[in-house]
């Protein structure tokens, strides 16, 4: 019987239940090898009395790694706080660490840059470059020269609002900081970062002074660190007032002006001691950008900046609102006196000579008092400028020069060109041009010294020697004429004949003796003034005619004094002495007075004064001259072009005579009248004055202007001179005999 047959009983496989507790393999306290905690009995007691907890929801079967239990919000917040606190603490800690390292690094950089500077115990304020103040004869300042452009003025002598203006706009915490202004530096840093460009520097006045005294103007981190070190040293070494004094007398104001005195003179034509509040505000505003804001090129910009300075001063209580309003209503203006003028030519000439008088190393600021008459200097500048502005284009003249000397050789006025601002080339001292007929007085004087007189007759006629034919300007000839007529009419043929008679070397010797210093060629061409001379030396060589034969050395420097008032030089040289016999000087004056009375310079106008002189025109009308004189002054005028190009027939008889008349009228205002040595009044002949009818000894006929000579060639040997004549014999035969008739 099979199993099925015995009851068909089925086989049942055993089924095992999977209660969750059987598969929980986590350890509990009973599984630990350590003894139970001390408070285990108390925990057991609490467990018995506690209410049974509801059965937990059956957990889902776990697969793989068991998940950590979720934390409640209450338990996660303290953790976040702890993590945040740890982060803040870490930041603070590392910030402090980095800060310490930054300080150490900064200290190292400062120490490194400071090591490049000279030892502080040996550091000294650099000596301020000396300034030369050039004054007129009356003490008025004509110009200043030197690297600083002006003398130092103590802060106590300045108006109180002047230094306050600088503090207000440049460093308002100047009196409270220690050389470095952290607040100002931070503000400048923020401004520069927000604007993304360098707009503020944050430097204090002390730092700016340190840069000006010891460092270059380059903008580098190294220079900035050195600037800070030096600023701290300055604050330790000097008081605030001393630092401000040094700053004001050295800072740059543009247009070549260093220091407030130079700037005030340059822009306002006055001393810094006399500036107004508006002018002080403008000066304070310039140091921020001196090249861009210089009033000479940007007056509106300088005035706008001055307005900001005034506003700052008012806000800081340094001036009253009324003072600010008044200054704003009348802003500072550029003074004409502060502009470069013809006095610059005088100042430059002074500087060229100064070393020979006081040495190359000046002891400090010096003052040079000159012989120049400031009023006459301005009048001469105006006369030249007005004449060229009116007639320069018509006559093709672009430049001019002028010198006025007194009878001691002192320069009373010197104009080296039409406009000093445009050209500093000194045409009165440096340039040399052909004098033309203005050189003839030396030829006639040589002839007189060889025995001729003003009444000696010579032939005005054609002359030809080896292809050379000198002619008169009119190409006409007058036949026999006296030397007086020949000189007054500037007859070229007579001048050549006289040169041949006495010899060119004798003429050169005479000119040198009277004061010509330029090289002169002893050839026949000298008869027509072909050797070049300067305006200054030609004027000086005419002075012996005005003095009766006493020579002079043209000079401009009278006294040189140091800043302490000590006299470093004082002129006491009298000159070469007598260079001409008084009788010959009288004869020459007689002849050259006729030049103004009825000759080529008859347009000269100086009523009431005996005056004499000579015109001159070089070949092709390249140079136009007139040198005229009285018993008080000698004035030489030259007109032409720098490139020696021909003018449009400008001659000594037109524009130079016009300028000479204007200048000499100014020079003789208020001066007692004096006669020329040997003049007609000196011998009892009243005369009507020169430049007026009745004063001429020549026939009343139409006379030509002075004109250029012809080309010169080789000359034959000169003939023997006539026998000499005394002055008494000449006057007796010429005037007294004629009077008895």
LINUR-V887852 format. One record per pair of residues at least 24 apart in sequence whose ideal C-beta (glycine too) atoms are under 8 Angstrom apart, sorted by the first residue. I is the first residue (numbers start at 1). GAP is how many residues later the second one is. D is the distance in whole Angstrom. If there is no record, write none. Layout:
# LINUR-V887852
((I;GAP;D) (I;GAP;D))
This chain:
# LINUR-V887852
((20;38;6) (20;39;7) (109;116;6) (110;115;6) (110;118;8) (110;119;6) (113;109;6) (113;112;4) (113;113;5) (113;116;7) (114;112;7) (114;115;5) (116;110;7) (117;97;8) (117;109;6) (117;112;7) (117;113;7) (120;113;6) (123;91;8) (123;107;8) (123;110;7) (125;88;6) (125;121;7) (126;87;6) (126;88;7) (128;24;6) (128;121;7) (128;122;7) (128;236;8) (130;232;4) (130;233;8) (130;234;5) (130;235;5) (130;236;6) (131;131;8) (131;234;5) (131;235;8) (132;215;8) (132;218;7) (132;219;7) (132;222;7) (132;230;7) (132;233;8) (132;234;6) (132;235;8) (132;236;6) (133;232;7) (133;233;7) (133;234;5) (133;235;7) (134;209;7) (134;212;7) (134;213;4) (134;216;5) (134;234;5) (134;236;6) (135;232;6) (135;233;7) (135;234;5) (135;235;6) (136;233;8) (136;234;6) (136;236;5) (136;237;7) (136;238;4) (136;241;7) (137;232;7) (137;233;7) (137;234;6) (137;235;6) (137;236;6) (137;237;8) (137;421;7) (138;235;8) (138;236;7) (139;230;7) (140;234;5) (141;124;7) (142;201;4) (142;204;6) (142;205;6) (142;228;7) (142;230;7) (142;232;7) (142;235;8) (143;200;5) (143;201;6) (143;203;7) (143;204;4) (144;118;6) (144;121;6) (144;203;8) (145;202;6) (145;203;8) (145;205;8) (145;206;5) (146;219;8) (147;111;7) (148;101;8) (148;102;7) (148;110;4) (148;111;5) (148;114;6) (149;107;6) (149;108;5) (149;109;5) (149;110;7) (149;113;4) (149;117;7) (150;107;7) (150;108;7) (150;109;5) (150;110;8) (150;111;4) (150;112;3) (150;113;7) (150;114;8) (150;115;6) (150;116;8) (151;108;8) (151;110;5) (151;214;5) (151;412;7) (152;97;4) (152;107;7) (152;109;7) (152;213;7) (153;95;8) (153;96;7) (153;106;8) (153;107;7) (153;108;5) (153;118;7) (153;119;5) (153;120;6) (154;91;7) (155;86;6) (155;89;6) (155;90;4) (155;93;6) (157;116;5) (158;90;7) (158;102;7) (158;114;6) (158;115;6) (159;114;7) (159;116;7) (159;118;8) (159;121;7) (161;116;5) (161;119;5) (161;152;7) (161;157;7) (161;158;6) (161;162;8) (162;86;8) (162;98;7) (162;110;7) (162;113;6) (162;118;4) (162;121;7) (162;122;8) (163;81;5) (163;85;6) (164;149;6) (164;154;5) (164;155;8) (165;115;5) (165;116;5) (165;118;7) (165;119;4) (165;144;5) (165;148;6) (165;153;8) (166;39;7) (166;78;7) (166;81;7) (166;82;7) (166;118;5) (166;121;7) (167;38;7) (167;77;8) (167;151;8) (168;116;7) (168;141;6) (168;144;4) (168;145;4) (168;148;5) (168;150;6) (169;115;5) (169;116;6) (169;119;8) (169;139;7) (169;140;5) (169;143;5) (169;144;8) (170;35;6) (170;38;7) (170;114;7) (170;117;7) (170;118;8) (171;33;5) (171;34;4) (171;35;8) (172;140;7) (172;144;6) (173;31;8) (174;30;7) (174;31;5) (174;32;8) (174;66;7) (174;70;8) (175;65;6) (177;27;6) (178;54;7) (178;57;6) (179;25;6) (179;27;5) (179;28;7) (179;49;8) (179;52;4) (179;53;5) (179;55;7) (179;56;4) (180;24;7) (180;27;7) (180;48;6) (180;51;6) (180;52;7) (203;24;7) (204;27;7) (205;38;7) (205;39;7) (205;42;5) (206;25;4) (206;28;5) (206;29;6) (206;37;6) (207;24;4) (208;39;7) (208;43;7) (208;79;8) (209;25;6) (209;34;6) (209;37;6) (209;38;5) (209;41;7) (209;42;8) (210;24;6) (212;35;8) (212;38;5) (212;39;6) (212;40;8) (213;33;7) (213;37;7) (251;36;5) (252;35;7) (252;38;5) (253;30;6) (253;33;5) (253;34;7) (253;37;5) (253;41;8) (254;32;6) (254;36;3) (254;37;6) (254;39;7) (254;40;3) (254;42;8) (255;35;8) (255;39;5) (255;41;5) (255;42;8) (265;73;6) (266;30;8) (266;72;5) (267;28;5) (267;29;7) (267;65;8) (267;67;6) (267;68;7) (267;71;5) (268;64;7) (268;66;8) (268;67;5) (268;69;8) (268;70;6) (269;66;4) (269;67;7) (269;68;3) (269;69;4) (270;65;7) (270;67;8) (276;51;7) (276;56;7) (277;33;8) (277;42;7) (277;46;6) (277;49;8) (277;50;4) (278;28;7) (278;32;8) (278;49;4) (278;50;8) (278;52;6) (278;53;5) (278;54;4) (279;53;4) (281;25;4) (281;26;8) (281;28;4) (281;29;5) (281;32;7) (281;46;6) (281;51;7) (282;24;4) (282;27;8) (282;49;8) (282;50;4) (284;25;5) (285;24;5) (295;37;8) (295;39;5) (296;38;7) (296;43;8) (299;34;8) (299;35;6) (302;30;8) (303;28;5) (303;29;7) (306;25;6) (306;26;6) (307;24;8) (339;82;7) (340;80;5) (340;81;4) (341;37;8) (341;40;6) (341;79;6) (342;35;6) (342;36;8) (342;38;7) (342;39;4) (342;72;8) (342;73;5) (342;74;7) (342;75;8) (342;78;6) (343;29;8) (343;31;8) (343;34;6) (343;77;8) (344;76;4) (344;80;7) (345;69;6) (345;70;7) (345;71;3) (345;72;7) (345;75;6) (345;79;8) (345;81;5) (345;83;7) (345;84;8) (346;24;7) (346;26;6) (346;31;7) (346;65;8) (346;68;5) (346;210;7) (348;68;8) (348;76;6) (348;78;6) (349;65;7) (349;67;8) (349;77;6) (349;80;6) (349;207;6) (350;206;6) (350;207;6) (353;203;8) (353;204;6) (354;203;7) (354;206;7) (357;200;6) (357;203;6) (357;211;8) (357;212;5) (358;202;6) (358;210;5) (358;211;6) (363;199;5) (363;200;8) (363;205;8) (364;198;6) (364;199;5) (365;197;8) (365;198;4) (366;194;6) (366;195;7) (366;196;6) (366;197;7) (366;202;7) (367;193;7) (367;194;5) (367;196;8) (368;189;6) (368;191;8) (368;192;5) (369;189;5) (369;190;5) (369;191;8) (369;192;8) (370;41;7) (370;186;5) (370;187;6) (370;188;6) (371;35;7) (371;39;3) (371;40;5) (371;41;7) (371;184;7) (371;185;6) (371;186;8) (371;187;5) (372;39;6) (372;40;6) (372;41;7) (372;42;7) (372;184;7) (373;31;8) (373;39;5) (373;40;6) (373;294;8) (375;291;7) (376;28;6) (376;36;5) (376;37;5) (376;287;7) (376;290;6) (376;291;6) (377;35;8) (377;36;5) (377;37;7) (377;38;8) (379;34;8) (379;283;7) (379;284;6) (379;287;4) (379;288;8) (380;24;6) (380;33;4) (380;35;5) (380;283;5) (380;286;8) (381;34;6) (383;276;5) (383;279;4) (383;280;5) (384;31;6) (384;34;7) (384;253;8) (384;275;6) (385;33;6) (385;34;8) (387;268;6) (387;271;6) (387;272;5) (387;275;8) (388;30;6) (388;251;8) (391;264;6) (394;254;7) (395;244;8) (395;252;6) (395;253;5) (395;254;7) (395;255;4) (395;259;7) (395;260;6) (396;245;8) (396;249;8) (396;250;7) (396;251;4) (396;252;4) (396;254;7) (397;227;7) (397;242;5) (397;243;7) (397;244;7) (397;250;5) (397;253;5) (397;258;7) (398;242;8) (398;243;5) (398;244;7) (399;28;6) (399;240;7) (399;241;6) (399;242;6) (399;243;6) (400;27;8) (400;237;7) (400;238;6) (400;239;5) (400;240;8) (400;259;7) (401;25;8) (401;26;4) (401;27;4) (401;30;7) (401;134;5) (401;236;8) (401;237;5) (402;26;7) (402;133;7) (402;233;7) (402;234;7) (402;235;5) (402;236;7) (402;257;7) (402;261;7) (403;25;5) (403;132;5) (403;133;5) (403;136;5) (403;151;8) (403;232;7) (403;233;5) (404;135;8) (404;229;6) (404;230;7) (404;231;5) (404;259;6) (404;263;6) (405;134;5) (405;135;6) (405;138;6) (405;147;7) (405;149;6) (405;228;7) (405;229;5) (405;230;8) (406;226;7) (406;227;6) (406;228;8) (407;136;6) (407;139;5) (407;140;5) (407;143;8) (407;145;7) (407;224;7) (407;225;7) (407;226;7) (407;227;7) (408;144;6) (408;167;8) (409;131;6) (409;134;6) (409;143;3) (409;144;5) (409;145;5) (409;146;6) (409;166;6) (410;145;6) (410;146;7) (410;148;7) (411;125;8) (411;143;6) (411;144;7) (411;145;4) (412;221;7) (412;255;7) (413;250;7) (413;254;8) (414;122;8) (414;142;7) (425;217;8) (427;108;7) (427;211;7) (427;215;8) (428;106;7) (428;107;4) (428;108;6) (428;210;8) (429;105;6) (429;106;8) (429;107;5) (430;104;7) (431;103;6) (431;104;8) (432;86;6) (432;100;4) (432;101;6) (432;102;5) (433;99;6) (433;100;7) (433;185;7) (433;189;8) (433;190;5) (433;205;6) (433;207;6) (433;211;8) (434;95;6) (434;96;6) (434;97;7) (434;98;6) (434;184;4) (434;185;7) (434;188;7) (434;189;6) (435;94;4) (435;97;8) (435;98;5) (435;103;6) (435;181;5) (435;183;7) (435;188;7) (435;190;6) (436;92;7) (436;93;4) (436;180;4) (436;181;5) (436;182;4) (436;183;8) (436;187;6) (436;189;6) (436;216;7) (436;270;8) (436;272;6) (436;273;7) (437;53;5) (437;55;8) (437;58;8) (437;91;7) (437;92;6) (437;163;8) (437;177;6) (437;178;6) (437;179;4) (437;180;7) (437;188;8) (437;215;7) (437;269;6) (437;272;8) (438;91;6) (438;100;7) (438;176;5) (438;177;7) (438;178;3) (438;187;4) (438;188;7) (438;189;5) (438;214;7) (439;72;7) (439;87;7) (439;89;8) (439;90;3) (439;92;8) (439;94;8) (439;177;7) (440;47;6) (440;50;7) (440;55;5) (440;87;8) (440;89;7) (440;174;6) (440;176;8) (441;46;7) (441;101;7) (441;104;7) (441;147;6) (441;151;6) (441;173;6) (442;65;6) (442;68;5) (442;69;4) (442;72;7) (442;74;8) (442;99;7) (443;52;6) (443;55;5) (443;56;6) (443;59;8) (443;64;5) (443;83;8) (443;84;6) (444;39;6) (444;43;6) (444;51;8) (444;54;7) (444;144;7) (444;147;7) (445;65;6) (445;69;8) (445;135;7) (445;139;6) (445;143;6) (446;52;8) (446;56;5) (446;60;5) (446;61;5) (446;63;8) (446;64;4) (447;36;7) (447;51;5) (447;54;7) (447;55;6) (447;274;7) (448;35;8) (448;136;5) (448;139;5) (448;140;7) (449;61;7) (449;132;8) (449;135;6) (450;51;7) (450;52;5) (450;56;7) (450;271;4) (450;272;8) (450;274;7) (451;270;5) (451;271;5) (451;272;5) (451;273;4) (451;274;6) (452;31;6) (452;46;8) (452;269;7) (452;270;6) (452;273;8) (453;30;7) (453;134;6) (453;272;5) (453;277;5) (453;281;8) (454;28;7) (454;29;5) (454;30;4) (454;133;5) (454;136;6) (454;137;5) (454;276;7) (454;280;7) (455;27;5) (455;28;7) (455;29;7) (455;275;7) (455;278;7) (455;279;5) (456;26;7) (456;27;5) (456;266;7) (457;24;7) (457;25;6) (457;26;8) (458;24;8) (458;25;7) (458;28;6) (458;36;5) (458;39;6) (458;40;7) (459;34;8) (459;35;8) (459;38;7) (460;26;7) (460;31;5) (460;33;5) (460;34;6) (461;32;6) (462;31;7) (463;30;5) (463;33;6) (463;34;7) (465;248;7) (465;249;7) (465;250;6) (465;251;5) (466;247;6) (466;248;5) (466;250;8) (467;246;6) (468;243;7) (468;244;6) (468;245;3) (468;246;7) (468;247;8) (469;241;7) (470;26;5) (470;57;8) (470;58;7) (470;239;6) (470;240;5) (470;242;7) (471;238;8) (471;239;5) (472;232;8) (472;235;8) (473;144;8) (473;231;6) (473;232;7) (473;233;7) (473;234;3) (473;235;7) (473;236;8) (474;230;5) (474;233;7) (483;108;7) (484;106;7) (484;107;5) (484;110;5) (484;213;7) (484;214;8) (485;109;8) (485;213;6) (487;104;5) (487;105;7) (487;107;8) (487;108;7) (487;112;8) (487;127;7) (488;103;7) (488;106;4) (488;107;5) (488;109;8) (488;110;6) (488;111;3) (488;112;7) (488;210;6) (489;110;6) (489;111;7) (489;214;6) (489;215;7) (490;109;7) (490;110;5) (490;124;8) (490;125;7) (490;216;5) (490;217;8) (492;35;8) (492;36;6) (492;217;5) (492;218;7) (495;32;5) (495;33;7) (496;28;7) (496;31;5) (496;32;7) (496;219;8) (498;29;7) (499;25;6) (499;27;7) (499;28;4) (499;216;8) (499;219;7) (500;24;7) (500;27;8) (500;215;6) (500;216;7) (500;217;8) (500;218;4) (500;219;7) (501;217;5) (501;218;5) (501;219;8) (501;220;6) (502;216;6) (502;219;6) (503;215;5) (504;211;8) (511;30;7) (513;38;7) (513;66;5) (513;67;8) (514;27;4) (514;28;8) (514;30;5) (514;37;6) (514;65;6) (514;66;7) (515;25;4) (515;26;4) (515;28;7) (515;29;8) (515;36;6) (515;37;7) (515;38;8) (515;39;8) (515;61;8) (515;64;8) (516;25;5) (523;189;8) (523;192;7) (524;188;6) (524;189;8) (524;190;7) (524;191;3) (525;187;4) (527;185;8) (528;181;4) (528;184;6) (529;87;6) (529;89;7) (529;180;8) (530;88;8) (530;89;8) (530;182;6) (535;101;5) (535;102;8) (535;103;5) (536;100;8) (538;87;8) (538;89;6) (538;98;5) (539;88;6) (539;95;5) (539;96;7) (539;97;4) (540;94;8) (542;71;8) (542;85;5) (542;87;6) (542;92;5) (542;94;7) (543;86;7) (543;91;5) (544;35;5) (544;36;5) (544;41;7) (545;35;8) (545;40;6) (545;43;5) (545;44;6) (545;47;7) (545;67;7) (545;84;6) (545;131;8) (546;83;4) (546;84;7) (546;85;6) (546;86;8) (546;87;8) (546;88;6) (546;130;7) (546;131;8) (547;38;8) (547;130;7) (548;32;8) (548;34;5) (548;37;5) (548;38;7) (548;129;3) (548;130;7) (549;29;5) (549;30;6) (549;31;4) (549;32;6) (549;33;5) (549;35;7) (549;36;4) (549;128;8) (550;25;7) (550;27;7) (550;28;6) (550;29;7) (551;24;6) (551;25;4) (551;26;7) (551;27;7) (551;28;4) (551;29;8) (552;24;8) (582;95;6) (582;96;7) (582;145;8) (583;95;8) (583;143;7) (583;144;3) (584;143;8) (585;92;6) (585;93;6) (586;91;6) (586;92;2) (586;93;8) (586;96;8) (586;141;6) (587;91;7) (587;140;7) (587;143;7) (588;90;8) (589;87;5) (589;88;6) (589;89;5) (589;90;6) (590;88;6) (590;89;7) (590;90;8) (593;83;7) (593;86;7) (593;87;8) (593;97;6) (594;102;7) (594;103;6) (594;104;6) (596;32;7) (596;94;4) (596;95;6) (597;93;5) (597;94;7) (597;98;4) (597;99;4) (597;100;7) (597;101;8) (598;97;8) (598;98;4) (598;99;8) (598;100;5) (598;102;8) (598;105;6) (599;99;8) (599;104;6) (600;52;7) (600;53;5) (600;103;7) (600;104;7) (600;105;6) (600;106;4) (601;25;6) (601;27;7) (601;51;7) (601;52;6) (601;56;5) (601;105;8) (602;89;7) (602;101;7) (603;50;7) (603;51;7) (603;54;5) (603;55;7) (603;58;8) (603;88;8) (604;24;6) (604;53;5) (604;56;6) (604;57;6) (604;86;7) (604;87;5) (605;56;4) (605;60;8) (605;86;5) (606;24;7) (606;55;6) (606;58;5) (606;59;6) (606;62;7) (606;84;7) (606;85;6) (607;82;6) (607;84;7) (607;85;7) (608;65;6) (608;81;6) (609;55;8) (609;59;6) (609;64;6) (609;80;7) (609;81;8) (610;65;5) (610;66;5) (610;69;5) (610;70;8) (610;71;7) (610;77;8) (610;79;7) (610;80;7) (611;53;7) (611;65;8) (611;79;5) (611;80;7) (612;64;6) (612;78;8) (613;47;8) (615;36;7) (615;37;3) (615;38;5) (615;41;7) (615;42;7) (615;90;8) (615;91;4) (616;36;5) (616;90;7) (617;33;8) (617;34;4) (617;35;5) (617;36;8) (617;89;5) (617;90;6) (617;91;5) (618;90;6) (619;89;5) (619;90;6) (619;91;8) (619;92;7) (620;26;4) (620;88;6) (621;25;5) (621;26;5) (621;27;7) (621;28;5) (621;29;6) (621;30;7) (621;86;8) (621;87;6) (622;24;5) (622;25;7) (622;86;8) (624;26;5) (624;27;5) (624;28;5) (624;30;7) (624;31;6) (624;32;5) (625;27;5) (625;31;6) (626;26;5) (626;27;8) (626;30;4) (626;31;5) (626;33;8) (626;34;5) (628;29;8) (628;32;5) (628;36;7) (629;47;8) (630;34;7) (630;38;7) (630;44;7) (630;46;7) (631;43;4) (631;44;6) (631;45;5) (631;46;7) (632;35;7) (632;36;7) (632;39;6) (632;42;6) (633;31;7) (633;34;5) (633;35;7) (635;25;5) (635;28;6) (635;29;6) (635;32;7) (637;26;8) (651;54;5) (651;55;5) (651;56;6) (651;57;8) (652;54;5) (653;52;4) (653;53;5) (654;51;7) (678;49;8) (683;48;6) (683;52;7) (685;50;7))
